[in-house]
Amino acid sequence: GENVEQHPSTLSVQEGDSAVIKCTYSDSASNYFPWYKQELGKRPQLIIDIRSNVGEKKDQRIAVTLNKTAKHFSLHITETQPEDSAVYFCAASIWGSARQLTFGSGTQLTVLP
Amino acid sequence: EPEVTQTPSHQVTQMGQEVILRCVPISNHLYFYWYRQILGQKVEFLVSFYNNEISEKSEIFDDQFSVERPDGSNFTLKIRSTKLEDSAMYFCASSGYGASRETQYFGPGTRLLVL
C-alpha cells in the first residue's frame, strides 16, 4: 500500500519568514495530494490540495508543488503569521475513486512572534 | 458553511464494553469515512462507506469494528469489545460527488478513552 513520509517533524520560523514542509510518497498510482492543518484538539482542516495533472498550485500565502517523477510534494507558506502555528499533515490518495487518504506523520510548525 | 458533526465529543468506557460513535456527514455527500488518531501520531484510515456498503477497510478495521448508516443522516462506528489500545481520537469524514468526491471534510472528532 501507499506510504507517505513527511519532514521535518518540527519547524520553527520567525514571523514573516517562509516555511517549507516536504513529503514523499511510494505509490505511483497516487494522484491526489491534500494538505491539512490541525490546531490542538481540533479537526484536520483542508488548506490546499493538488492533483497530479498540475505541478504547482497557489492560494494566497500557501502554495503546493508536486514532482511526480521524484514522487514528492511540498507545502510552502510565505509571510508566516503566529496563527499559522499548527500541525500540518500531507496526504496521498487516488483521485476519482473517493479512496482512503494515507497521511504523513505531521509537522509541528511554530511561528515565533 | 456545512460541516461534519460528531457525537459524543468525549467518551470514557471500560475495557470490553461496546461503544457507538455517531457522525452526521455533510448533507449532500455520498462517501463516508472513519479515521483514528492516537495521541501525538498520524491520522490512520479505518474504513470508507458508499452506497450502503464498505468500500475499503484497513487492517485496523477488524471484526470488532462495524459501520452503519441507520437512516438518511447518521453514520455510526461501533466497537464491540473495546481494548485499551482503542483509545484514540476518532474522526468521521465525508466527501461529495463528481469532481470533488476525493475532497474529504473532517468532523471535530470523538475522543475515546478505554480504561
Interface residues (C-beta under 8 A of the other chain):
Chain A: Y32 P34 Y36 K42 R43 P44 Q45 L46 D49 F89 A91 S93 I94 W95 G96 S97 A98 R99 Q100 L101 T102 F103 G104 S105 G106
Chain B: V4 L30 Y31 Y33 Y35 Q41 K42 V43 E44 F45 S48 Y50 S55 E56 S58 F91 S95 R101 E102 T103 Q104 Y105 F106 G107 P108 G109
